């Protein structure tokens, strides 16, 4: 996304710091690019994953452009309904759904509940029968193999997610025997954050092979097959963005070829649940330098915001090795355009004005280190520092109440005219008492 230094300063003057800015115009253009590359004959639905960024204005902006929502909690169901979505166009997944969760979903009219275990089937069946309803479900399957190109895997080994592939046939028998549910499809989400188009297509074909085998064994005609997603975005040096049109064309072509060879799926709809891929690249977290501290040979840049607002930038969220997010001195670096490819300012060689610095937040913990040894234009008090690729799993995945600082304000650019509006106000910790 683009953020010019003049706009960054203007937004800071109008709204204070720290702040998030989400460029939904750019995000929707990317989504349109993906949808245009997928053949309509492939019967593919794009669902937005609420967990990636559940800001109400973000949900409302995506609403006309996605087929439905992927939920991970009954709380997200409440948020989605408030944002105007039809519960029938929602699918909910996640282990450990309680009796109360399932009751809220059934009463709320959620379209599909993805079953993670036979035990969960028992809880759901009891809820549905008590309410006098029959709930549509998919069975989530944990595949035996997952491509190594997925940075975070949810399948391929022992996992809390889904029914093991080798136990899926027995689980299907249990689902088909439960009068409180209607088996409408299967769900396979093997992993996430994959940047290899070939691996993404191969993973899809592997999932389809499992679905075809199990459906054939039980002579099932499925309404839906949820193929998960896992489409990644680049965060670190050496990573390149997925070629979205090429990926869409490859998925569409392979899916149509597979459907032709498997006629029982002629009317099946295929769901891809995408969150990070749709919004991750189109958010930036901006914080102001309050102090510079030079001590024992290191230069620390201390900000008015930190890990309590943008936790993933510390490297403590789903990363085995701490690596620096794309970061830029917005005040002294001129216009900023983080394109995910090419040479970022933070990847440049060292110079007098580009010596290594450690960027830290204001929290009383050594974990609050936002970038280490980063080579950006020498920061000074008052400068604005931007952390890019912060549109997903950032605000929502951060310990916002840790040490009781105010939350950051969230801003949204949408509508095509470049206008920026407030998507969520800054809130004091006492708001949550």
Buried (B, 14 or more C-beta within 10 A) or exposed (E): BEBEBEBBBEBBEEBBBBBBBBBBBBBBEBBEEBBEBBBEEBBBBBBBBBBBBBBBBBBBBBBEBBBBBBBBBBEBBEBBBEBEBEBEBBBBBBEEBEEEBBBBBBEBBBBBBBBBBBEBBBBBBBBBBEBEEBBBBBBBBBBEEBBEBBBEBBBBEEBEBBBBBEBBEEBBEBBEEBEBBBBBBBBBBBBBBBBBBEBBBBBBBBBBEBBBEBBEEEEBEBBBBBBBBBBBBBBBEEBEBBEBEEBBBBBBEBBBEBBEEBEBBEEBBBBBBBBBBBBBBBBBBBBBBBEBEEEEEEBBBBBBBBBBBBBBBBBEBEBEEEBBBBBBBBBBBBEBEBEBEEEBBBBEEEEEEBEEBBBBBBBEEEBBBBBBEBBBBBBEEEBBBBBBBBBBBBBBBBEBEBBEBBBBBBBBBBEEEEEBEBBBEBEEBEEEE
